[in-house]
Amino acid sequence: MPIPNWATLGYLVAIALFILGIKQLTSAKTALRGNRVAGVGMLVAIGVTLGMLHSGWQYVIPAAAAGTVVGVVVARRVAMTAMPQLVALFNGMGAGAAALIALGDFHRVTAGAHPSLDTIGAVTILLSCLIGGISFSGSLIAFAKLQEWMRGTPITWPLQHEINGVLLAALVGIGVAITLTHGGALLIIVFAAGALTLGVLSVLAVGGADMPVIIALLNSFTGIAAAVTGFVLGNDALIVAGALVGASGSILTMLMSKAMNRPLTNVLFGAFGKLAEGDDGTGGAVHGNIRQTNAEDLAVLLTYAQQVIFVPGYGLAVARAQHEVKELATQLEQRGVRVLYAIHPVAGRMPGHMNVLLAEADVPYSQLKEMDDVNPEFPRTDVALVIGANDVVNPAARNQPGSPIYGMPILNADQAKTVVVLKRSMRPGFAGIENELFYRDNTMMLFGDAKDSLAKLTAEVKLQAAA
């Protein structure tokens, strides 16, 4: 069906808004505006699409209304700690929608006495179904791992790569059969089921510490699936929007892979964080004594410091202590202390998690320092305050070849004059390995809920100021 001129113009407006919105997302100062601009673009695209409908309103309107209500309620109520899970879930929904559209179009063109599925149509439908199915089921597994409904460590099995390879080869073979026969209702069902299975098997082997990489990868898959679905439907706006998401997700995947020191091939073929044969997961035994401190002694140390670096991690998000961090930083700045925040690219459970968390507390963006910029600052830092971070400050990444995280670029917090770690317990991080930083001579541990500990610290710093 030809697209009317007014609809083409509307889609061009939507595409321009998408591009402008993504451009503004590159800066923290304009990110909120960019998100809104892109949202308006999507609203325009949806409006144009609905305007071309000639039938089916009785199904579309209730579905759109229900989706809007669910999206608004979930987005408003979700805790910042659960944002990675929400991103994974929403990403999966988009991929699943692309796969379902492809299956619906397959049924439309193959039903009846005169099937009209040509080679190009078959290839686009199959690609949309394959990529969308993998991303959908993979995103659900990522959601379950992040939600801790299943263990975060890699779930592996014998001949893992071989099984996945055989499954992928079988899907290619089924796709060729569908293309050559121009149909096959049973084959397309088997094909879709195989794509879902491949997504599950691939992400099961991903360790929780590598979730930022897999989320970025699945996001790019969803974008590609949406773009291919745009070709299936002949919708220019969907093609461009999917291409933008796919391209940005792919770039982010490569950046995250580099930050984790993992080749992109490892990302694509799974088994992240799988231990070497005979490795106990610690990367070598960790020996030493733990030195504990308290809020009173630490407050004295902080108030007489010249430079303090906060190192936030997922534990900060769990404790919802970002506002307490900002309040403590404000008190220190009033005492003339220089305050910085060290941001590791994969701290948290999704790319940019710590940036979003601290922005919520109105932490100045100029104080957020990326890893390459802040690492030279640690040797001249009096106190590095590690709040809920673990694997991203573990020196084993530098000096323990047997460790699963060996070679991963880390924040050099151990090089500060004094390191103070705020944790609930000595439980390992998401990578499941011990952190030798906790046993260093220049490290002290402040056990307890991060929010409560920071509140007590702030109160003690205020007392020091009044003394």
N, C-alpha and C positions, 0 to 999 in steps of 0.2 A: 504494500500500500504506500503510495507516494506521500511524503511529508509535506504539508502545506508550508507556504513561505513564512507565515507568522510563527509557526512552530520552529522552523529552522532558525529564525531570528532569536526566538526565546532560548533555544539551546545554545546559541552563540553567546548570549548574555550569561547563561549559567556557566558555560565553560570559562569565560573571562573571569567570573567571580571565583571559580575554583582555583584558577591559576594565581589570582591576586591573593586569595586567602592563604594558599600554601606559601607564597612568597613572604607574607607577613608572619607566618609561623616560624620563620628563621630567627626572629628576634624576640626575646622575652618581653620587651616593651610593647610590641605590636601583636603578640601571639593571641591575646584575647580578642582583639579586633579581627584578626585573621580568621579565627574560629567562627566568629559571627558572620563575616563576609562569606565564607565557604558555606555556612549554614543557609544563608539567604540564597546562594546559588543553587543548593540542593532543593530548596523550596520552589524556586523558579522552575527547575527541571521537572519536579514532580507535578507542578501545576500545568506545565505544558503537556506532559504525558497524559494527565487526566483529561485535559481539554480535547485531546484527540480521540478519546474513547467514544464509541458509538453504542456500546452495550456493556453489561457486566457491572454497572454501577452498584447494584444490590450486593455484590460481593466485595468490591474494591473499597467502598466508603467505610463499612463496618470494620474491615481488616485494617485500613489505614488509621481509623480512630482508635482501635484497640492497641495497635503498635505505638501510636503517639502517647497514649496514656501510660503504657508500660515503660516506654523509654523515659518519659519525664519523671515518673515516680522513682524508678530505679536510679537514674542519674542524680536526683536530688537527695536520695537517702543513702547512697553508697558511701561508706567510710573511705577516707583517703588510703587506708591500708588495703582496702579491697579493690582499688582502682586497676591494678594489673589483671585481676580476675575478670573485671568488667570489660576491660579492653579485649581480653582473649575471647570472652563470650560474645561480645558484639561482633568481633571479627569473624567468629565462626558462623554467626547468623547471616552475615553478608555472603560468605562463601557458600553456605547451604542454599541460600536463595538463588545464587547463580547456577548451582547444580540443578536445582528443581526447575528453573526456567529452561535449562537445556533439555532436561528430560521431557518437559511439557511440549517443547517445540519438536522434539523427536517423535513423540506420539502424534502430534498434529500432522506432520508431513509424511508419516508412514501409514497412518490409518486409512482405511478405505480400499477400494479396488485399484486405485492408481497412485501408488506411492511416488512422491516427488523429491526424495532425498538424494541430492547429487553429492559428488565427492567433496566439494568445498564445504557444503552444509554439514556433511557427516563429520569432517575433521574439526570444524569449529564447535559443534555440539559435543563431540567426544572430549575435546580439550577442556571445555568449560565444565563438563561433568567430572573429568579426572582431577583437574586442579581444584575445583570447588569442593569435591568430595574429600580430597586429602586435607585441605585447609579446614573444612568443617569438623571432621572427626579429630584431627590433630589439635584444633583449638579447644575442643571439649576436653581432651586429655590434659592439655596445658592448664585449663581452668581447674580441673580436678586436682592437679598437682599443686597449683598455687593456693587452692582452697584447703589443701592438706586432707582431701578426701582419699588420696592415695599417697604413698611415700614419695618424697622428693628425689631420692637417689635414683640413678639409672636402673631401669628394669631390663635386664639383658637375658639372652638365652643362647644356646649353642647354634652355630651357623646362622646367626642373626642377619648378617649382610647378605649371605647367599639366599636366604628365604625371601628377604625383601627384594633382592634382584630378580629371583624367579617370578615373584608376584608381579613386579613391574613388567617383566617380559611377557607374562601371560596377558596382562592388560593391553599391551601393545598388539599382541596377536589377536585378541578379541576385537580391538578397534579396527584392525585391518579387515577382519572378517565382516564387520558391520559395514565398513566403507565399500567393500567389494560387492556385498549382497544388497546394499541400499536398504537395509532394514534389519529386523531381528529383535522382536520385543523381549524375548527371553535373554538374548545376548546383552542387551543394554542394561537389563536388571542386574545380571551377573557383573557387568562392567562397573556399574555404580557401587555395588556391594564390595567389589575388589578395591575400588578407590578409597572407600571408607575404611576398609581394613588396613590398607597401606598407610593411611594417615595415623591410625591408632598405633600400629607397630613402629612407625618412625619416631613418634613423640614419646612413646613409653621408654625408649632408650635414652631420653634426654634427662640429664640431671637438673635438679632445681636451680643450681647456681648458674646454669646456662640459659635460664628462661628468657632473659632479655634478648638473646640471640634468636631463639625460636619464635618469640612473639613477633619480632621484626620480620623474620622469614615468612611466617604464616600470613602476616599482613600483606607482604608483597604477593604471595600466592593468591590471596583474596582479590587484590587489585587486578592481577592478570586474569583471573577467572571472570571478574566483572567486565573487563575489556573484551574478552572473547565472547561473552554473552551479548555485549553490545553489537558485535558482528552478527551474531545469531539473529538478533532482533532488528538489525539495521538502525540502531540508535546511536547517533554521533556523540551525544552527551555522555552516554554510558561508556562508550569507547574511550573518550578522553579522560573521564573521571577515573576509570579503572587503570588507564595507562599512568596517570599521575600517581595513584596510590601504589601501583606496582613498581614504578621507577623509584619513588621515594623510599618504599619499603626495602627495595634491593640495595640502595645506597646505604640505608641505615643498617641493614644486615651485614654488609661488608665492614662498616665502621665498628659494629659491635663485635664481629669476629676478630678484628684486629685488636680491639680492647681486651678480648678474652684470650688472645694469642692462639686462636684456633683457625686453621685453614677453612675456607668456605666449603671445601669438600667434606670436612668433618661435620659441618652444619647440615649439609644436604643428606648425608648418609647415616647420621645418628650416632648413638653410643657415646654421647658427650660424657666426660667425667668417668669413663669406665677405667677401673683400676688395672694396673699392670698385674700380670700373673704373679701370685704370691704376695702382693702388696696388701698390707693391713689397712690401708686407707689413711694412715696418719702421715705418710711420707717420711717415716722414721719416728722412733720414740721421742717424746718430748719430756725432758727432765727439768726440774728446777722448783723453786718455791714461789708461791703466790703471795704478793704483798698487798694487803688490803688497806684502804684509807677510809676516811669519813668526811662528811660535808664540812665540818669545822676546819680541819687541817687543809682540805683542798681549797677552801675559800681563801685562806691566807696565801696559798701558793698562787692562785689565780690573780688576786688583787695586786701582787707585787711583780707580776709578769709584764713584759713589754709587748710580747706577741703571743696570741693564743689562736690555735686553729681547731675549729670544730670539724670532726669527721663523721658525718651522718651516715646511717645505714638503715636497713629494713627495721631493725629494732626501734629506731626513732619513730617510724611510721606506726608500728604496732602499739607503742605507748602513747601515740598522738601527742607527742611532746614538742612539736615544732614551735608552738607559742612560748613555751618555757625556755627553749633555747634562745629565742629572740630576746626575751626579757633578760636572761643572764648576759647575753652579749651586750645589750644596752647598758646594763649596770657596769660591765667591764670597760666599755668605751667611755663612760663618764669618768672612770678612773684613769683614762689616758692609755688604756690597753688597745693595741691594734688587733682587730678581730677579722679572721678569714674563715671561709668554709671550703673544705676540700671535697670536690665532687668527682667520684670515680664514674666512668661511663656506664658501668653496669651495676652500680649500687642500687639496691632495691630489687624489684621484680619486673621492671620494664624500663626501657630507655627514658631518661629524664625524670624518673620517679622522685629523686631527691630535689631536683629543681622545682618541680610542681609543689612538693610538700613545703619547702621553705618559702616559696612565693606566696603560699597561702597565709604565712605568718608575716608577710611584708618585709622579709629580709631583703636588703638592697642587692640588686643583681650584680653590682660592681664587686661585692664581697664574695660572690660565688666563683671559685677558681677551679678550672678544669685540671685534670691530673698533671699534664705536662707543665702547666703554669705554676702549680702550687708545690710540686715536689722540691724545687730548689729552695723553697721557703722553710721546709722542715728543719734543716740543720741549724737555722738561726731562730727557731721557735722555742719559747720557754715551756709551753704546755700544749700538747696535742690531746684534745678531749675527744675520744672515740666513743660515739653514742650509737650502739646497736650495729656497728659495722663489724665484719669478721673476716671473711675471705679476702676482701679487697685491701686489707692491711696486713695480711699474713706473710711474714718474711719467707715462708717455705716456698713461695712462688719464685724467689730468687736463688735459694740455696739448698733446696731439697729435690733432687732430680726424680725421686720416686713419688713425689706428690702429684695428685691429679691436676693441681693448679700450677705446676711448675712451668715457668716461662710467661705466666700471665702478668702483664704490667700492673703494678699495685701502687697505692699511695704509700710513700716512704715515711709513715708516721713514726716508725721505730727510730728514726734519726733525730727526732725532737729531744730536747734535754730531758723532759719528763713526759711520759705518756700515761694518761688516765683513761681507763676503759670502764664505761658504764654498761653493765650487763645484769641480767637476772640471775644467771648461773654460769657454770663453766661449759654448758652445752655447746657443741660445735656449731658452726654456721651451716648454711644450706648445702655446702659441698661435702659436709660430713666428716671433716678432718679437724684435728686439733690445731690451735694457733699458738705458735711458739712465742709470739709477741707477748702473750700474757705472762710468760715466765722470765722475761728480760729483766735485768737489774734496774732499768730506768722506767719500768712499768708498775703502776699501781691499779688495783681493781676497786671499783665502787659498786658493790652489789645492790640490787634492788630495782624497782620499777623506775624507768628513766624519767618519767614525768615527775614522780615524787622526789627523786634524787636531785633533779634540776631545780625544782621548787625550793628544796632545802638549801641548795647551793646559793641560789639567788638571795634567799633570806639572810644567809651568813655573810654574803658579800656586802649586803646593805648594812649589816651590823659593823662590818669592818670599816665601811665608809663613814659611819656615824661615830666610830671610836676616835 
